[in-house]
Amino acid sequence: MEKIALVTGAAGGLGQSVAASLAEAGWTLIVTSRDSERLRRSYGDSHLQVVADCSSVAGSQHIFEVAKAHQMLPTALAHCVGNIRLGALHRMTDADFTACLNANLISAFHTLAAFVGALRDAKCAGTAVLVSSAAARIGTPNHEAVAAAKAGVEGLVRSAAATYAGYGIRINAVAPGIMDTPASTAILGTTMGREAAARQYPLPGIGSADELAELMVWLLSEKAVRVTGQVWSMDAGFSTIRPLVR
Ligand SMILES: NC(=O)c1ccc[n+]([C@@H]2O[C@H](COP(=O)([O-])OP(=O)(O)OC[C@H]3O[C@@H](n4cnc5c(N)ncnc54)[C@H](OP(=O)(O)O)[C@@H]3O)[C@@H](O)[C@H]2O)c1
């Protein structure tokens, strides 16, 4: 049977890495972005390309309507939509906080809802992987908005994994530290910023989207058939270890 995967935020740094790894693993792809030109630049004429804003109910449902019109039902979802909005709580504007929630939490909620809805309608099993952040797992300054949004994603993953386990639908998340993608340009754009960021990690360095993509593709594969309701950190030890303590 053809294995069909949906990659949202597919024109972004992580989305492109996940799409490449999934294609290499033999998946047929549906890729989404809010911008058709960005999709075209990333994928040429390859894959089913859907222009949609996953942060609305209509946008996320539109993806599955287009897929259905092409006789495609994705049984795997890699939700790569999101952003990093940094700023101290007392200075974060309402507009910035709302944008952060929309990109990270609201989009995850509506896309996952549309995905499990399509699987339930077709009486199919499936699997999803969402993206949290190390910032949801340990307190770091000025990350209040993104930490709150990603903590919501982690709660969503655990609850939905419980709701749909009986239907053979597995739902997990990954929680990366900083990765070299367009979302982190403001932090990694200068040599000084890059070196400072790299030093913060117990395993020093900057993560790559390709590394995280490998983990996500594994979680979507048959090899992870007993894994659900988990949040897998890939943050070089940032959220869990203190090597300098003697
Ligand atoms: N890079 C890091 O250091 C880092 C660290 C921790 C977690 N993360 C998470 O990793 C995931 C992937 O991010 P990335 O690093 O690949 O960033 P990226 O290159 O900026 O890609 C993220 C994509 O999300 C889409 N997007 C952003 N805001 C949206 C909104 N309001 N509604 C719908 N789509 C929206 C954009 O797609 P279009 O504009 O094409 O629609 C964008 O291409 C995100 O969840 C991010 O929070 C990243």
The ligand as an SDF file (V2000), in Angstrom:
LIG
                    3D

 48 52  0  0  0  0  0  0  0  0999 V2000
   14.8270   26.5580   14.7440 N   0  0  0  0  0  0  0  0  0  0  0  0
   14.9100   26.3920   16.0600 C   0  0  0  0  0  0  0  0  0  0  0  0
   15.8980   26.7430   16.7120 O   0  0  0  0  0  0  0  0  0  0  0  0
   13.7640   25.7390   16.7950 C   0  0  0  0  0  0  0  0  0  0  0  0
   13.9220   25.4080   18.1520 C   0  0  0  0  0  0  0  0  0  0  0  0
   12.8800   24.8190   18.8320 C   0  0  0  0  0  0  0  0  0  0  0  0
   11.6930   24.5350   18.1660 C   0  0  0  0  0  0  0  0  0  0  0  0
   11.5620   24.8760   16.8530 N   0  0  0  0  0  0  0  0  0  0  0  0
   10.3050   24.5420   16.1670 C   0  0  0  0  0  0  0  0  0  0  0  0
   10.5740   23.7970   15.0000 O   0  0  0  0  0  0  0  0  0  0  0  0
    9.4730   23.9480   14.1030 C   0  0  0  0  0  0  0  0  0  0  0  0
    9.9930   24.2280   12.7140 C   0  0  0  0  0  0  0  0  0  0  0  0
   10.5440   25.5300   12.6860 O   0  0  0  0  0  0  0  0  0  0  0  0
   11.7840   25.9090   11.7550 P   0  0  0  0  0  0  0  0  0  0  0  0
   12.9310   26.0400   12.6400 O   0  0  0  0  0  0  0  0  0  0  0  0
   11.8210   25.0010   10.5770 O   0  0  0  0  0  0  0  0  0  0  0  0
   11.3310   27.3660   11.3120 O   0  0  0  0  0  0  0  0  0  0  0  0
   10.9970   27.9670    9.8720 P   0  0  0  0  0  0  0  0  0  0  0  0
   12.0600   27.6590    8.9080 O   0  0  0  0  0  0  0  0  0  0  0  0
   10.6310   29.3890   10.1100 O   0  0  0  0  0  0  0  0  0  0  0  0
    9.6850   27.1550    9.4250 O   0  0  0  0  0  0  0  0  0  0  0  0
    8.4680   27.2690   10.1250 C   0  0  0  0  0  0  0  0  0  0  0  0
    7.3100   27.3270    9.1230 C   0  0  0  0  0  0  0  0  0  0  0  0
    6.1070   27.5330    9.8670 O   0  0  0  0  0  0  0  0  0  0  0  0
    5.1910   28.2440    9.0410 C   0  0  0  0  0  0  0  0  0  0  0  0
    4.4670   29.2240    9.8620 N   0  0  0  0  0  0  0  0  0  0  0  0
    4.9950   30.1580   10.6970 C   0  0  0  0  0  0  0  0  0  0  0  0
    4.0140   30.8440   11.2910 N   0  0  0  0  0  0  0  0  0  0  0  0
    2.8470   30.3520   10.8380 C   0  0  0  0  0  0  0  0  0  0  0  0
    1.4810   30.6420   11.1050 C   0  0  0  0  0  0  0  0  0  0  0  0
    1.0950   31.6190   11.9460 N   0  0  0  0  0  0  0  0  0  0  0  0
    0.5440   29.9190   10.4890 N   0  0  0  0  0  0  0  0  0  0  0  0
    0.8810   28.9450    9.6160 C   0  0  0  0  0  0  0  0  0  0  0  0
    2.1800   28.6310    9.3170 N   0  0  0  0  0  0  0  0  0  0  0  0
    3.1300   29.3180    9.9250 C   0  0  0  0  0  0  0  0  0  0  0  0
    5.9960   28.9660    7.9690 C   0  0  0  0  0  0  0  0  0  0  0  0
    5.5280   28.4410    6.7570 O   0  0  0  0  0  0  0  0  0  0  0  0
    5.0050   29.3430    5.5270 P   0  0  0  0  0  0  0  0  0  0  0  0
    5.4040   30.7720    5.7930 O   0  0  0  0  0  0  0  0  0  0  0  0
    5.7010   28.7260    4.3700 O   0  0  0  0  0  0  0  0  0  0  0  0
    3.5330   29.1170    5.5400 O   0  0  0  0  0  0  0  0  0  0  0  0
    7.4310   28.4980    8.1840 C   0  0  0  0  0  0  0  0  0  0  0  0
    8.0310   28.0560    6.9900 O   0  0  0  0  0  0  0  0  0  0  0  0
    8.5920   25.0430   14.6990 C   0  0  0  0  0  0  0  0  0  0  0  0
    7.5180   24.4660   15.4080 O   0  0  0  0  0  0  0  0  0  0  0  0
    9.5240   25.7520   15.6780 C   0  0  0  0  0  0  0  0  0  0  0  0
    8.8280   26.3920   16.7270 O   0  0  0  0  0  0  0  0  0  0  0  0
   12.5710   25.4590   16.1480 C   0  0  0  0  0  0  0  0  0  0  0  0
  1  2  1  0
  2  3  2  0
  2  4  1  0
  4  5  1  0
  4 48  2  0
  5  6  2  0
  6  7  1  0
  7  8  2  0
  8  9  1  0
  8 48  1  0
  9 10  1  0
  9 46  1  0
 10 11  1  0
 11 12  1  0
 11 44  1  0
 12 13  1  0
 13 14  1  0
 14 15  2  0
 14 16  1  0
 14 17  1  0
 17 18  1  0
 18 19  2  0
 18 20  1  0
 18 21  1  0
 21 22  1  0
 22 23  1  0
 23 24  1  0
 23 42  1  0
 24 25  1  0
 25 26  1  0
 25 36  1  0
 26 27  1  0
 26 35  1  0
 27 28  2  0
 28 29  1  0
 29 30  1  0
 29 35  2  0
 30 31  1  0
 30 32  2  0
 32 33  1  0
 33 34  2  0
 34 35  1  0
 36 37  1  0
 36 42  1  0
 37 38  1  0
 38 39  2  0
 38 40  1  0
 38 41  1  0
 42 43  1  0
 44 45  1  0
 44 46  1  0
 46 47  1  0
M  CHG  2   8   1  16  -1
M  END
$$$$
